[in-house]
Amino acid sequence: MRALIALATLALVPAAAHGAVVIDGEPLPTPPTDRQAWTATILAPVPARAEPRASARVVRRLSGQTPFSKRTEVLLVTGARQVGRRQWVQVQLPSRPNGVTGWVPADATILSPTPVRIRIRLGAKRVEVYRAGRRVGSYRAAVGKPSTPTPVGRFAVYDPVPTDGQLAPVIMVLTAYSPVLQSFLGGTGVSAIHGWPDPGVMGQAVSAGCIRLSQRDTARVARVAEPGTPVTIDRT
């Protein structure tokens, strides 16, 4: 289980020479690599800004709570910078356009490392799970059909929502949105990894953009795909 590390414990100190955020004498490694990424738990409502300064334009106001499961908001860290005496982290936002980021003060978060990442290969129609750069799982999937394709890019797990029925056992909402659907079934066109009861669709491009796994494989992925886990979707 990923250990959350409080900023007070991390002893962040300035690195004025290059503006990096330093943890225990080492620069915070960003952006995410194949072996490690960092996540930021949002401690309270805070504005995410276009630049790492208090006067910068607000890109999104983070509530600190996810919209579906109402859990504490945890976002993927994509950058970090020391500006004057203040340290900032750049996080990927659950907003359109895909890949949009914002800067929040580091002291408004709890930072935590994760060695887990997920790769979704649309051509192969597989979901692969990696830990510290080593593949530890590979699962057949169904992906978006040509008219409603699965979005491509670097995203993150945002809000795992336990559920029952055909999408059981969990809908892992991503920070990814459909490139063609502005809304879907009353929602915002957000993409997700979720369960599906019919194994016959696996290996096909049949969905409205979400990634379907068998219900058993969904449970396996969900056990390691905590909020903030990086998710790469490519066409291979």
N, C-alpha and C positions, 0 to 999 in steps of 0.2 A: 504494500500500500504506500502510495506516495506520501512522504512526510512534508507537511507544510512547515516552512521555515520563516519565522517572523523577522521583519526587517531589523528589529532591535538585536536579534541574535546574529543576523548576517553582518552587522557592523559595517554598513556601507560607508565608504569614505571617499572624498573627492579625488579625482585624478585629473588635475587641472591641465596637465600637459596635452592631453588629447581629448578631454571632455567625456571620457568613458565613465560608466558607473562601475565601481569596484566592490566586490564582495570578498571579504577576508583576504584582501591583497591581490585578488585576481579579477580582471575585467569580466563583467557579465557577458557571456557568449551569446551574441545576437548577430544576425537573425538565426532562427532555428537551424540546426544541422541534422544530419542523418542519425547522429548518436544522442543528441540531447536538445531539448527545448526548455523554455521557461514559461510559466503561467503566472498570471496576476489575479489574485482574489480581490475583488472590489469591496472594501470595508464599509463604505457608506456612499450615498449619492454623490457623484462627482462629475463635472464636465470633462469630456474628452476633447482636446483642442487640436487645431491643425498644426501647431508648432509647440515646442517645449518651452512655453512662457505663459505666464498668467494672463497676459493681455491678448493672446491669440484667439482667433475665431473658434467658437464652439462647434465641433462637428456633430456631437451627440451628447446628450446628458444621460449618463449611466445611473440607473436607479440602485444598482447593487443587488438586484433580484431579477431572475429570469422570468419571462412572461408566461411560460406554460406550467412548469413544476414549482415555481416560486422558490427555487433554491438560490443560494448565494451565487452571484455572478462571478465566473472565472473565465478569463480571456487569455488568448495566446499572446505572448510578448514577442514583438517583431523588432524592437529596437530599444536602446537605452542611452541616455545622455545626461551628463553633468553640465548644468548651465548656472554659472555663478556658484552660489552656495546650495542650490536646489538640484535634486536628482529627479529625473523623469523617466518613465517607461512608455514606449509606444506599444499599443495593443491593437489587435485586429478586432474590428467592431462588427456586431451582428446587424449589418445595415447594407443597403444598396448604395453605390455599386459594389459588386463583389471585390473583396480585397481592400476596402476602405479601412484606414487606420486612424487612431487619435492618440494624443499624448496626455497622460495623467501623472500627477505627482507620485513619485515612488512611495512616499510615506502615506499615501491613501490606499495602499495595496499590501498584500502579503505575497511575496514571491516564492515560487516552488519549482524545482527542476523536475522534468519528466524524461525518461529514456524511451518512452513509447511514441511511436508514430504509426499512422495508418496510410496506406497507399491504395487507391482505387484505380484499377487498370480497366478502362472502358473497352478497349479492344479485346483484351483477354477475358473481360467480364469476371474479374476476381477482386476480392478485398484481401489485402495482405496486411498483416500486423508485424511490426518490427520492434525489437527492444534493443537499445544501444547499438543500432545498426545491423542487428542480426534478425533475419526473418524467423518468426516463431509461429506463424499461422497463415494459411492461405485458403480462401473460401470462395466457392462459386457464387456468383451474384447475377441478378437481373438489373439492368441499367435503363436509362432513358431511351425512348424510341426516337427516331430521327426528327419527328415533329415537335417533341418536347425533350430535348437532350439534357443529360446531366451536365451541370456546369463544370468547367475545367479550371484548375488553378490550385492555390494553396489556401486552405481553410482550416477550421478547427471544430472540434466537438463543442457545442454551446450548451445544450439543454437536454440531457437524457430524461425522457419522460416514460415511466413505467406505464404499461397499458395491457389490455387484454384484447380478445378478438383476433382478426386476421393480421394485425400489425404487431401482435405480441412477440416477445415480452417487453420490448422497449422501443421507443422512437428516439433515436439519437439525432436531435435537431442540430444542423450544422450552421456555420456562419456563411453559408452558400445559398444563393437564390437562383431560381430558374432564369435563363437568359431570354425566355419567351413568355412565360406566365407571370403576370403581375399579381394574380390572385389564383387560388385553387381551393375548392371545397370550403370557401369562407375564410381561408388563410391568406398569407402574404406571398405565396409562391416559394416559400423557403424549402430547401432540400434537406433530406434526412436519410439516415441509414435505419432500416426497420425490418422487422420480421415479416415473413410471408408464408402462408400455410401450404401453397402448391409448389412442390419441388420441380414440377415440370417447366416452370418459367425460368429457372436458373440457367444461366448461360445465354439469355436472350436480351434483346433491347426492346422492352415492352412497357416500361413504366412512364409516368408523367414527369420523370426527372429524378425521383428518389432512387436510392440503391436498396434493392431487396435482397435479403439473405433468408435462409431457412431459419425457423424460429430457434433451433438449437444453435446454429452458428451466430445468430444475433446475440444470444446470451453469452457466448464465448467472447465475442468482440467487446460487448458492453462491460464485461468484468475488468477489462484493462483500459478501456477508452473513457477515462475520466474527463470532466469538463476542461477545456483548454488544450486537449491532446491535438497535435497537428494532424491534418488530413490533407494529403495531396491527391488530386484527381487528375489523371493524365489520359491521353488517348492510346497508349500502348496496349 
